[in-house]
Amino acid sequence: MRTGSVTRAGPHYGRPMTAIEVRSESESRALRGIKWSRDPADVLPAWVADMDLVPPAFARDAVADLARLGDFGYSRHHTEHLPELFAEWQARHHGWSPDPAEVVVFNDVLHAIAQSIHLLTDPGDGIVLLTPIYPPFLKALDGGFRRLVDVPLDPDGWRLDPERLAAAIDDRTSAILLCSPHNPTGRVFDAEERAAIARVVVEHDLLLISDEVWGDLVHPEARHRPMADLGRDLDGDLGNQLAARTITISAASKTFNLAGLRCAVAHVGSKPLARRLAALPPHALGAVGSPGAAAAGACWTVGHEWLASARSFLTDRRDQLAKRLEDDLPAAGYQLAEATYLAWIDLGPYDVGPEPQEWLLERARVALSPGGDFGPGGAGFVRLNTATSPELLDRILDRMATALAAV
Ligand SMILES: Cc1ncc(COP(=O)(O)O)c(C=O)c1O
């Protein structure tokens, strides 16, 4: 286990912990977060991307230490270590060694995305999205008066078609907003797809905004590769040229179940973007609260073993879901996710309308995310969050299977 500069600088992050704890239904219902409190008490929620795993003890301790001391004054203490801790985490888990001096701390992932779009693209510019896509990406464009350049993934395997991507770019296209690994499909883009993105970005001098918040939660058969670190994978200087046009955004929020704490980081490889960010008044970057920064710092310092346990737990849930769909919902379309704890499921064959989640909420009392929110082509799909106990996942699937068997 590393101790390193953070220990030297003061904060103590406790001992690593490997055991995964999953909340029971009654423990989850006692929480005030939106996942378990939005719907009536007879509904089982599997929608928003919060896990039913208890966040690790070292993250809770980091917040509890601040609370115990009442250490709530203005503070830079935890925030200023995050760039270095993020860089060390990336090096250990993904083989990428970003320069901490190029890492900026943001309040959340979408904040970094919004600033990048605002600072480096103009109203009317086209921004590429690979649809279906995490719904706030679509909103990120509307709010900034940017134009959607829709590049649908191929529904047979959710692959990126390089020709479709190249053909979609026009001279007012200025950025690709990439979700890698991909929410909702769980794809981990392979070498060919990554190279296709790199070629288009460099050829058209685009900004690549690479949201890699799911990068740690990859199943064993896939490997996440940061887009800013493709130097050794790509021919010639293409990787370096790509890195010089990329902002990589990440957080501890998905990996360690900390979304309510609001803290993210971005590695800004694009010099024009870095210059514009540096010129902003500090308040335009926001200021992360010390609990979020302390928890993220703890996770990136001692979270290695916990992550290994969480990944194995989540792979078991994914496999459980795949088996249950095959056995009990055989008409549902599902392609095994390579990453995330999300399942993108086509319920079109059951013919319960374009919004199957509404039908299922009413008849099965399960709450799923509506496919239509994920952009063009999402009608008839649902997104199901599998990060719960095996028992609850079975109950959710029992309810769906019973209701859908009746149609
Ligand atoms: C692709 C993607 N980006 C960003 C976020 C939001 O992350 P945060 O709220 O931690 O900033 C999510 C949440 O599910 C996500 O799936």
PDBQT file of the ligand as one rigid body, heavy atoms in Angstrom, charges set to zero:
ROOT
HETATM    1  C1  LIG A 501     -21.036   9.062 -18.192  1.00  0.00    +0.000 C 
HETATM    2  C2  LIG A 501     -21.285   9.799 -16.919  1.00  0.00    +0.000 A 
HETATM    3  N1  LIG A 501     -20.724  10.996 -16.732  1.00  0.00    +0.000 NA
HETATM    4  C3  LIG A 501     -20.937  11.685 -15.611  1.00  0.00    +0.000 A 
HETATM    5  C4  LIG A 501     -21.749  11.196 -14.607  1.00  0.00    +0.000 A 
HETATM    6  C5  LIG A 501     -22.000  12.052 -13.400  1.00  0.00    +0.000 C 
HETATM    7  O1  LIG A 501     -20.938  11.966 -12.547  1.00  0.00    +0.000 OA
HETATM    8  P1  LIG A 501     -20.861  12.929 -11.287  1.00  0.00    +0.000 P 
HETATM    9  O2  LIG A 501     -22.261  13.218 -10.875  1.00  0.00    +0.000 OA
HETATM   10  O3  LIG A 501     -20.106  12.157 -10.283  1.00  0.00    +0.000 OA
HETATM   11  O4  LIG A 501     -20.149  14.133 -11.709  1.00  0.00    +0.000 OA
HETATM   12  C6  LIG A 501     -22.360   9.964 -14.747  1.00  0.00    +0.000 A 
HETATM   13  C7  LIG A 501     -23.256   9.447 -13.725  1.00  0.00    +0.000 C 
HETATM   14  O5  LIG A 501     -23.824   8.408 -13.822  1.00  0.00    +0.000 OA
HETATM   15  C8  LIG A 501     -22.121   9.246 -15.946  1.00  0.00    +0.000 A 
HETATM   16  O6  LIG A 501     -22.688   8.053 -16.151  1.00  0.00    +0.000 OA
ENDROOT
TORSDOF 0
